[in-house]
Amino acid sequence: MAEQKRKRILSGIQPTGTFTLGNYIGAVRNWAKLQDDFECLYMLADLHALTVRQVPAELRRHTREAAAMLLAAGIDPSQSLVFVQSQVPAHTQLGWVITCNSQFGELSRMTQFKDKSAKHPDNINGGLRSYPRLLAADILVYLAELVPVGQDQTQHLELARNVAQRFNNAYSPTFTLPEGYITKEGAKIMSLAEPTRKMSKSDTNQNSYILMTDDTDTILRKFKRAVTDSDGVVRYDPAAKPGVSNLMCIYNVFTGKAMDEIEREFDGVGYGDFKLAVGQAVADALAPIQGEYARILADTAYVDGVLRQGAEGASRLANRMVEKVYRKIGLLQL
Ligand code: TRP
């Protein structure tokens, strides 16, 4: 391809625990694929994780593990910047400017704020409400054009666009308005226990999710228990048959088979065999990633080196932006 400027992508994921199959299918797997066509920045959003109380030693460990998993899943640090949010102070620096350019009301309307406050009624902290401002800063500080996010983040992205627009109007054109980059099929993997809810690593029921580190026996056992329905037909119908449809999505991701093909393959076959086939496909796909993960994680110096290099690269871009914004809004430069 001719030297054409590639669009810049930024995405983030919270390092609050081992990634689930849902994180992999919905985000990480796609991140690896985007590297060829875009200039990618991938961030471990540890500051966002602080909106929920974290155990310090675990947060630290999970952050390294998350980095190792991104690398194991094919994110290539010679192509993309992989970094930890707190290692790039420009995010919080721009975050304050964004805070002063966003309205209280627009933050209170965020559905995720309402959901999360309902879930943690004992810790409705300021960060929970301000979270979309920091997220806006994460994106705007790099002038990222595309942001691969799940459906649950589109409202936050909208806020980022609004704030960027407002700032551009109040001062002068500064920020690019970011667009969501929503991946189609299999983007949202549901809980195995309650298939109308998203698969989540913070779910209290361990059978509801597959962890990227689960061994084959565990994977097969969890799929065997996956909630389906009572009509015994493998057919894709997310509204009427959420459990079966979710399993079909997962199977589709790892086998590449279309839904009608999957329906034919399991025509007249019981759910037991179907679930086993899905579980086996997942286990086979995860095995090589798990091997890589163990190898990379054992090399702490390597992981830290990647993160250091990522933070340096990201800081170079972000610091320039903060300086520009500070100048525009009248902060004294010496
Ligand atoms: N909020 C995202 C999550 O909870 C992570 C995130 C933080 C993010 N900053 C971002 C995603 C910027 C996209 C762009 O998973």
Boltz pocket constraint, residues with backbone or C-beta under 6 A from the ligand:
constraints:
  - pocket:
      binder: B
      contacts: [[A, 10], [A, 11], [A, 12], [A, 13], [A, 14], [A, 45], [A, 48], [A, 134], [A, 135], [A, 138], [A, 139], [A, 147], [A, 148], [A, 149], [A, 153]]
      max_distance: 6.0
